[in-house]
Amino acid sequence: MCGITGAVWTDPARAIDAVALTRMMNVLRHRGPDEAGQYCSEFRVRPPYPSTPGVALGFRRLSIIDLAGGHQPMSNEDGTVWVVFNGEVYNFQELRHRLEGAGHRFQTHSDTETIVHLYEDEGTDCFSHLNGMFAIAIWDERRRRLVLGRDRIGKKPLVYRAEPHRFLFASELKSILEAPDIPRDIDPGAIDEYLTYQYIPHPNTIFRGIKKLPPGHFAVWQDDQLKVAPYWKPDLNREVALREEEYIEQLRELLTSSVRLRMQSEVPLGAFLSGGIDSSIIVALAQQQSSEPIKTFTIGFPVKEYDESSYAQLVADHLKTDHRTFMVTPQSIEILDDLVWHYDEPFADSSAIPTWYVSKYTRQHVTVALTGDGGDELFCGYERYRAVNLASWIDRAGPLRVALAAPGWQRLPGSARQKGILRRFKRFSEAVAQEPARRYLRWVTIFPESARAALYRDEFLASLPDSDPAHFLMKAWRRADRRDAMTSASLADLTTYLPCALMTKVDIASMAHSLECRQPMLDYRVVELAAQMPRRCKYRRGRGKLILRKAFGDLLPPQIWTRRKMGFGVPLDHWFRGELRQFARDMLLDPKCRLSEFFRPETVESLVVQHQSGAFDHSYRLWTLLVLELWLRKWTEHSAVSASPSPMAARLSNS
């Protein structure tokens, strides 16, 4: 697990020298504190042959496998192929045997060298043979091209900037910003997306000109041209009607295999254990395959409704793991500055805070941790899927749909509780008249179109591009639009919310503390199996994850299967009326507030006053705005947006 960065160029004036490359590497030191490496080659002119681009590859290493021999950048025998690689390839031993049979000779025992020789044989098809999490950059001197690849689910980040005569890439955005002559122009459309999703969807970033490589894609830069294409795009509309017993058997086999592969390590390994179904299954399977107690780690909170530590202890006692619980009182103000720096761009998932703490304390004992990420998306575990299922039933009952969508329901008095029954009902009835994908977006978004329109200044509205943030989710939904609505929602989450929010959250929070997290549920073989399952295998009579219960029910205490689902979150509503009360006012209501460049101060003030008076729970919106304000202060200079009329502005103004 490491940090990678680098550049290629065809103009000597655009070169990245060793000093600049070192700066780009140093800001990634948290990703790889154990070792650093560079490969540099100058731009060369060789008439009558084509010139050879200059190249700079930088690497920071967190040593996990082949501690003595896995140095990077790594090359083939004649130095014509160079690789820097962040992540793990779990099937590298299998691939190595195949490559050795084809005549390749290995000098190390690392998974990185497998990538080098696999690329020699397969070219850009190499990525489809890898089972793991990875962000890879390959410099191919013979073809004078740079190749990038990102894992199928987006567990490892990879950003890039394509310029005339220069191309840069890195594990984190902050590394590219260390290169010379990189502007920090904010993309107004990215802010619009951020307020919609709480994150900025790929391929965009907060800065114009810097992009994210989407999950399951590769990119080729050659002759100053960039090509981006998918190497993995499963048919999410495909449903296979196997008997439930066959699915149970396949799931047991694949998930057990996935856990076994992810237990390969030459450094101490443990697991996050929340006490929920997913992490408990992973720990149970790991303990089955270990000759000694697995080290497990839980965060406990003083607020009972957010504390799962008793359930985690129950599982740990049942499985006889070596368990540690860290009781913490999250210091939101103290941690905010660190979060804003590490996440590079605005990111408003507040569960980054407990993820930060559990990563920090876990790293004191192990270097690698297994997690249960992915179970909710793959097996319909989120409570919001119940609303999707109910709405699809109402769709078939026309008169009831009309009645629920009547405007009179919206005139009911509001509720100050984020999860209050009345507030949930009003949100449900408000969206029920829309088509399934649009109403799902309405339920998961923080600032719907009407709220954004009331928030934006006229100048900012005019600067928005001719694109709708909803298209990101709509496109994902269409990939499974021939399935039932619940399956469409869960598979849309699999390709949007999971990589952009959950994987980003876990990667950044864990790597900030030099901890490697591995997600067995997200082995692509498990993902493909779950994607083709009919809904009846996952959800029935208001309960999700049915197949997990049937496949692994004997491994865990009965209480874990019957307990109420609890999100991994923090009490934002209390914070904004307590410890964050004055801080939020100081940041958001300051006359010099940076948000006022984009948003109407009176609308922001109204949100603060309504929340702090107890009239309404705006905690998620206030957190989203607070993170953006702090990000603007840390990462940018004062800049006004340019005003040019756009259809997007007209659409929002009329919403």
DATASUL-V980769 format. One record per run of one state. SS is the DSSP state (H for helix, E for strand, - for the rest). FROM is the first residue (numbers start at 1). TO is the last residue. If there is no record, write none. Layout:
ss->SS from->FROM to->TO
ss->SS from->FROM to->TO
This chain:
ss->- from->1 to->1
ss->E from->2 to->9
ss->- from->10 to->11
ss->H from->12 to->14
ss->- from->15 to->17
ss->H from->18 to->26
ss->- from->27 to->28
ss->H from->29 to->31
ss->- from->32 to->32
ss->E from->33 to->33
ss->- from->34 to->34
ss->E from->35 to->41
ss->- from->42 to->43
ss->E from->44 to->46
ss->- from->47 to->48
ss->E from->49 to->52
ss->- from->53 to->53
ss->E from->54 to->61
ss->- from->62 to->73
ss->E from->74 to->75
ss->- from->76 to->80
ss->E from->81 to->89
ss->- from->90 to->91
ss->H from->92 to->101
ss->- from->102 to->110
ss->H from->111 to->129
ss->- from->130 to->131
ss->E from->132 to->140
ss->- from->141 to->144
ss->E from->145 to->150
ss->- from->151 to->158
ss->E from->159 to->163
ss->- from->164 to->165
ss->E from->166 to->170
ss->- from->171 to->172
ss->H from->173 to->177
ss->- from->178 to->185
ss->E from->186 to->186
ss->- from->187 to->187
ss->H from->188 to->197
ss->- from->198 to->206
ss->E from->207 to->207
ss->- from->208 to->209
ss->E from->210 to->212
ss->- from->213 to->216
ss->E from->217 to->222
ss->- from->223 to->224
ss->E from->225 to->230
ss->- from->231 to->243
ss->H from->244 to->261
ss->- from->262 to->268
ss->E from->269 to->272
ss->- from->273 to->276
ss->H from->277 to->288
ss->- from->289 to->294
ss->E from->295 to->301
ss->- from->302 to->303
ss->H from->304 to->306
ss->- from->307 to->308
ss->H from->309 to->319
ss->- from->320 to->321
ss->E from->322 to->328
ss->- from->329 to->331
ss->H from->332 to->343
ss->- from->344 to->351
ss->H from->352 to->362
ss->- from->363 to->367
ss->E from->368 to->371
ss->- from->372 to->374
ss->H from->375 to->378
ss->- from->379 to->383
ss->H from->384 to->395
ss->- from->396 to->397
ss->H from->398 to->404
ss->- from->405 to->406
ss->H from->407 to->411
ss->- from->412 to->420
ss->H from->421 to->431
ss->- from->432 to->435
ss->H from->436 to->444
ss->- from->445 to->448
ss->H from->449 to->455
ss->E from->456 to->456
ss->- from->457 to->457
ss->H from->458 to->463
ss->- from->464 to->469
ss->H from->470 to->478
ss->- from->479 to->484
ss->H from->485 to->495
ss->- from->496 to->496
ss->H from->497 to->511
ss->- from->512 to->515
ss->E from->516 to->519
ss->H from->520 to->522
ss->- from->523 to->523
ss->H from->524 to->532
ss->- from->533 to->534
ss->H from->535 to->537
ss->- from->538 to->539
ss->E from->540 to->540
ss->- from->541 to->542
ss->E from->543 to->543
ss->- from->544 to->545
ss->H from->546 to->555
ss->- from->556 to->557
ss->H from->558 to->562
ss->- from->563 to->571
ss->H from->572 to->575
ss->- from->576 to->580
ss->H from->581 to->588
ss->- from->589 to->593
ss->H from->594 to->597
ss->- from->598 to->598
ss->E from->599 to->599
ss->- from->600 to->600
ss->H from->601 to->612
ss->- from->613 to->618
ss->H from->619 to->635
ss->- from->636 to->646
ss->H from->647 to->653
ss->- from->654 to->655
